[in-house]
Amino acid sequence: MSIHFVDQISVSDSHFTRRRALQLVSGAAVAAGTSGFQELMADQAESLRREGRSMILLWMRGGPSQFETLDPKPGTENGGPTEAIETSVPGIRIADNFPQLAKVMDDIAIIRSMTNKEGSHPRATYQMHTGYLPAGSVRHPSLGSCVTQQLGDPESELPSFVSIGSTLGAGFLGTDYEPFVVGNPGQLPANVALPTSRDRFTRRRRLLQKLETEFSESGTEQLVKSHQAVYSKSARLVLSPDVKAFDIADESSSLRSRYGEDSFGRGCLLARRLVERGVTFIEVRSGNWDTHQNNFEQCAGNANVVDPATATLIADLKDRGMLDRTLVVWMGEFGRTPKINPRNGRDHYPRVFSAAIAGGGIRGGQVYGASSANGTSVEHSPVTVHDLFRTICRSMNVDANHENISPLGRPMKVVDGGEAIPGLLS
């Protein structure tokens, strides 16, 4: 009986927590024998490895110019005034807007051959978050929600998915996997302070549950369940001492300065604090990178904020021994045109653009793929959105082929197609 009970444990079960693993291993070890115990320990080790994974998405809203960030073309017709600087890895050069990022290039893999067809902000943003094109009949879940579904700890008092700024949500996966949105990073979220004593708050919750139970009997059971799920999560957060993770005031002034005393810098610092406390997926947003005019000045201004925060985040995670289990992804919805327009700007260009990834088992200090000399096309090793998502899933130990059932009854994979990028994972 014990052996059959253990066979029901799955490492892909999002409810399989560290505490539960230890209880099951200790309780079934004797009955299973030495061989069974070793198998149990192997299962436990794999589960703990999955449980400890986190991802930080640094979203560059508007479509950052690859020429002014990760794939400069100085001295060419399309290069503009942006220069290229050496990095900590000989032979890898990036735009001079990113001197701090250049110092941590040993931990970063640059992809210079991203390619897509979507040049509309809403459609490309949707696709780069979900892996699917918009469809009127279905709201697809974001990658953050899918990762949270498989790896998030439902017993955690903190949300498993946190977005600093609004983002795409859980779609048809439902409220359990919606992101907790932080509007002002670095301080406690609004309305988390107890309005009364803890005991009185608990009594009020019980009264609310009683009223809602009576209300559900009138045919609104599903609506009540959804509300109760959201309210229960909120109440658990309010009562948790871990809510202090959102307040960065106890970080040293020197570290806060390195990240940057701005929304993006504070957001990156908050992301590191949340990873420390087991949060699975955090998105931090920067914008606006939609540089149809004054491209060079606007990119330089954005980089002044993004460069120190991103570099410090990677270094800070590494110093704390957390980079190997934390995947950091830097990307936007598409790139910018090689040709500079009459307003000294660059327009939308999905045909070839760049992204960067670090941590999570990624082999840093390399460039994958290349754009042509004039930046108009992919020269070799094209990478699609699905390829990138497959790579992310493999790094995170997420099952990319897991199927969720849409409201129309259609099974939909987390990633429908693509192959993991070769050579990027250790």
N, C-alpha and C positions, 0 to 999 in steps of 0.2 A: 504493500500500500504506500509505503514511504517513497519507493522508487517511482511509482506512477505519479505521485504528487509532485515530485521534483521534475518529472518529464514535462509538466505543464508550464514550467518556467521558461520564458522566452526573453532573450537579451534585447529584443526589439520592443518589448512591452514597456510603454512609457510609465507604467505604475511600478516597475521593478526598481526599488530604491536601495541605497546602501544599507540602511537599517534592515530592510526586509531580506536582503541577500544574506547578511550575517545570521539572521534568525533561522533561515531555511537551511543554510550550510550546517550550522551547529546542531539543528534538530534532526537532520537526515543523514549526517555523516556516518553514524554507527550502523544504521540499517543498510546503507548503501555499500559499506565496506571500503577498503583502501582505494580500489580502482574507481568506485563511484565517487568517493570523496575528492579524488584528483580531478575528475570531470566537473564536479560541482565547483571546485576552486577555480578551474579554468573559466567556467561560465561566469562566476562571480567577478573574476579579474576583467573579463571582456565587458561586463556590464558597468563596472566602475569606470573603465576607460571611456566608455560611451557617455556615461553620466557626467563626467568631468569636462566634456567638450563645451566650448563657447565660441560664438562668432560675433565679431564687430564689423558691421557694414558702414563704411564711410562713404556716404552718398553725396556726390558732387552734382547738385541739382542744376539742370540747364544744359549740360553737355560740355565738359571741359575740353578745351583745345589741346589735342595731343602735341601740337607743335610747341606750346608754351608750358608743357608739363613733362611728359615721359618720353616723348619722341621728337626732340628738336631737330630742325634741319638748317642749321646756320650756313650762310653763304650760298643758299640756293634761292631760286626765284620765288619760292613759296615760304621761305623760312622767316621772313620779316626780321626785325631787330633782335629777336631772342637768341641768346648765346647758349652754348652747351658747356657744362662744367664736368670735371672728373668726379668720380664717386670713390667710395672706399674699395670698389672692385675695379681693378684695371680693365680698361676697354669699355666699361659701361659709362655712358655720359647721359645726363638728363638736363633739362632746362635750368638756366641760372636762377630761376625763381625759387628753386628748391635746394638751397645749400645745406639745410639740416637733414633733409631726407637723403641727400647724397652720402652723408656720414654713416647711415645705417643700411646701406645698400646690400651688405653681406646677408641681411635677413629678408631681403625683398626679391621677389620674382616679378619682372615686368613682362606683360603681354602686349606686344606691339602689332598684333595681327587680328584683333577683334574685328568682326565684320557682321553686318546686319542689313536689313532693308528698311527698317522703320525710322523715318525722319521727323515724325510728329512727336512733340513732347509728351502728350498724354498717352499715346499708344506705346511709345518706346519705354516710357517710365513703367507702364503696366507690365510690359513684356520683360524688362530687366529686373522686375521684382517677383514676377510669378512664373516666368518661363513660357507663358502663353500670350497670344494676341487677344485683345478684348473681344468678347462675344456678348451680344445683348442678352442671351438667355442664361448666362452663367457668370457669377463673380468668382474667379479663381482665387485660391488662397495664395498669399505671398510666400516666398521661400522662408521667411522668418517664422511664419505660422507653421509651415510644414516641418521645419527643423524642431520647433517647439513641441509639436505633436509627438515626435519620436523621441526626443531627448529631454524635454522639460520634466521637472519633478513636480507632480501635482501636490505634493505635501509641502512644498516650499512656501514660506510666508511672503516672499518677494515675487513679483510677476516674473514669469519665465521669458517674456518678450517685452522689451522696453524700447520705445522709439523716442528719441529726443527731437521733437518736431513731428508733425503729422506724417503718416505714411500709409501705404496700402495695408489692409488688414487681412483677416482670416477668411473672407469670402464665405463659401458654403461650409467651411469647417465649423463655423459657429463661434459663439462668444468665448468659449474656453481658450481659444488660441488668438484672440484679439490682442494687439499690442497695448501696453500701458503707456500713454503719451505724456511726456514731460515737456512742459512749455518753457520753463525757466531753469535750465540745468545748473546744478551747484547748490541749490537750496531745497528744503523739504517741499514736496508737491503740495499744491493747494488742498485744503480741507482734510488733512491727515491728523490734525490735532483733535483729541477727544473733546467733544463739546460738553461733556459731563463726566462723572466718575465712571470707572471701568464697570462696576457692578450695575450702575443704572443703564449704561450703554448696552450691557448684555440683556437686561430686562426688556429694554426697548426692542431689541432684535427679536426676542421671543414673541413679543406682542405682534410685531410686524409679520413674523412667520405664521402666527395664528390667523391673522387677518387675510394674509395671502392664501393660505390653505382654504379658507372659506370662499375666497374669490375664485380660486381655481375650479371649484365645484360647479361654477356657472359656465364652464366650457372654455376656460382660458388657461388650461393646465400648462401648455407649452410656453406661453408668454410668462407665466409665473415662474416656471423653472429657469428660464433664461434670466429673469430679473434676480432671482435668488442666487444664481451662480455668480453674477456680477457683484451683487451686494455682499455675498460671502467672501469673495476675494478681497473686496475693498475693506471689509471689516477686519479680515485677517492681517492686511497690511497696516491698518491703523493701529492695531494692538501689538504689532511686532516691534521688538527693539531693533530689528534689522532695517527699519525704515530710515534710520539715521544714515544709512549708506548714501542716501540722496543728498546729504549735506556735506559738502567738501571742505567746510571750515576747519576741520581738524587736520587737513593736509598742510604741509609746510609751505610757507609763503614762497620759498625758492622753487618748489616743485610746481606750485600753481602758476608761477611766473613763466616757467619753462613751457608748460602747456599753453599758456596764453590766457589773459584775463578778458576773454570774449566768449560768446555763446558756444562756438565750436570747440575752443580749447577746454572750457569747463565741461562740455559734453564728452570729450574724449577722456578727461580725468574721471568723470562719473562712470563712463563705460568700464574703465579699469576697476573701479571700486565695485561695480556690480558683478563683474566677472569673478572677483575675489569671493563674492558671496553666493556664487553658483548660478547666476542668471545666465540663461542659455543663449539668447540672441539680443543684441543691442544695435540699433541703427542711430547714427549721428549724421546730421545733414548740414551741408554747406551750400550756399548759393548767394548770388546768382551767377552761374557760369554761362549764361546765354548771351554770348558776346558778339552780337550782330554789329555793334559799333564800339570803338575804343577798346578793341580786343586786348591789346598789349598792356594798356594801363589797368584794365579791369582784371585781367589774369594775374598781373603782378600784385594787385591789391588783395585778391582772394588768396594767393599763395602766401602772402605775409601772415595770414591767419592759419591756413591749412598746413603749411610746411612745418612749423615748430610743433604744432599739436600732434600731427601724425608721427613725426620722428620721435617725439618724446613718448608717445603711447607705445610704440614698438620697443623702444629702449627700456621703458618702465616695466612693461610686461616681461621682458627678457631678464631684467635685473631681479625680478621677484620670482623667477622660475615658472612663469605662467604662459610664455609665448608658445611653447610646444603644444599646449592644449587649447590655445586660443587662435582662431583663424581671423586675420584682419584683411578685409577686402576693400580696395579703393577703386571706385568706378562711378560713372555717370551713365546717362541714357544713350549717348552717342558721342561722336567727335565733331570737329569743325572742318570746314572746307579748306583745302590747300590754298585756294585762291583767296587773296585778301580783297574784300569788296570796297566800293568807293567810300564807305563810311569808316574805313580803317578797321573793319571787323571781319569775322569769319562766320559763315552760316552753317546750317545743320549738315552733318555728313556722317551717315551711318556706315558707309562702305568700308572704312578702315578707321579704327580708333584704338585707344590704349586702356589698359587696366593694370592694377598692381595687387599682389597678394603676398602675405607674410604670415609666418607662424603656422600652427596647426599641421606640422609635418611637411610644410612646403620647403623645398630646397631653395634657399635664397641665393643672392649673388649671381643671378642669371637673367637673360632676356630670352623670351620665347617668341618666335615668329619675327617678321620684319615687314615694314611698309616699303614701298618703292622709294627711289632716291628723291622723287618730287612729292611723295606723300599722297599720291592719288589712288593707290591700290595696294592690296596685300601682295607682297613679293613672294612669300612662302609661308607655309604652316598656318592657314586660316583657322581662327577660333570662333565658333558660333556661341550664341547665348546658351544653348543646350550643352555645348562642350564645357563652358565655364561652370554651369550649374552642376554638371556631373563631377567635375573636379572638386567643387565645394562639398558636395555630398560625400565623396570618398574621403576627403580630409576630415569631415565631421563624423564619419561612420554613420551616415544617414542612408537609408535604403532609398535610392533614387527611383527604383521600380515599384515602390509601395503605391498601391492604388487606393485612392479615395473615391467614394461614390458621390457623384454630383446630384443635385436635386432632381435631375431628369433621369436618374438611374444609370448614368454612364460612368464606368470606371475610368478614372483619370490618374495617370502616374504623376509622381512628384516632378519628374523630368521625363518628357516624352521625346526621346531621341538623344543624339549626341554621344560623344565618347570623352572620357577623362583625358585631359591634356597630358601627353606622355612626357616623362622626365621631370615633372614639377614636384611630385610627391616622393619623399624619402623612402 
